[in-house]
Amino acid sequence: MAHPVSTSSTSREKTPREKRPTHSGDGHLLGSILAFAVMLVLFAGAIYSLTFFERTNVWPFAVCLTLFFLAFWIPQTILGRSDTGYRMAKGERKA
């Protein structure tokens, strides 16, 4: 058998519970909502800037590209944990 089977019900009660790692963002609801709101405003501002776009004036398009870039880059790099992913994969819980 791959896993031992316990026949007594008391053996489960005596084993200490292992603490499971928390999920990303667990317990940080307000910060997550605030970050989402800021990124949504950046995204909406990028779309709104296109209303001023004309072929003779390229600045609204440049603003649109910059806001789009910030709306996707900030959560993935600054707010993300991409710099500690390899450590957490090895089992090191300290960020």
C-alpha positions, 0 to 999 in steps of 0.5 A, a space after each residue: 500500500 502506498 499510504 498507511 491506513 489507521 484503524 483507530 479514530 483516536 490517532 487522528 485526534 492526537 496528531 498536531 495540525 500542520 499550519 498551512 501557508 496562506 494564499 496570496 493576498 489572504 487577509 489583505 482585502 482592503 489593499 487588494 481593493 485599493 490596488 484594483 481601484 487604482 489600476 482600473 482608474 489607470 485603465 479607464 483613463 487610457 481608454 478615455 484618452 483615446 476620445 481626444 485622438 486625432 491623426 494630427 495630434 498624437 499625444 493622446 495616443 502616447 498617453 493611452 499607451 503609457 496608462 495601459 502600460 502602467 495599468 498592467 506593469 505595476 501589478 505584475 512587477 511592483 505588486 507581484 511577488 515574481 522576485 521571490 517565486 524561486 525561493 518559495 518554490 524551494 520551500 523557503 517561506 521568508 520573502 
